[in-house]
Amino acid sequence: MITKEITITNSSGLHARPASLWVQMASRYQSSIIIKANDSEVNGKSILGILSLGLTAGSKFELIVDGEDEQEAAGNLEALVINLENQGE
């Protein structure tokens, strides 16, 4: 199991388009992906779950990945959040 704390650095947070990109990537992996934020825990492969967290710029969340491809999944999802700022999201 891998646990990482991630800070959203892009100006608009995880709104619909970035959340959609996240779910597309997360769905490629067999590992369980959980996001914890604001005293809530959601399935990291559910766009509605992610949007319900209301993650805005500067928000921090805990990413929990567990499974056979956890290393790759955690690294790529963290990179996605970092790259959102570079893409103007």
Secondary structure, 3 states (H helix, E strand, C coil): CEEEEEECCCCCCCCHHHHHHHHHHHCCCCCEEEEEECCEEEECCCHHHHHHCCCCCCCEEEEEEECCCHHHHHHHHHHHHHHHHHCCC
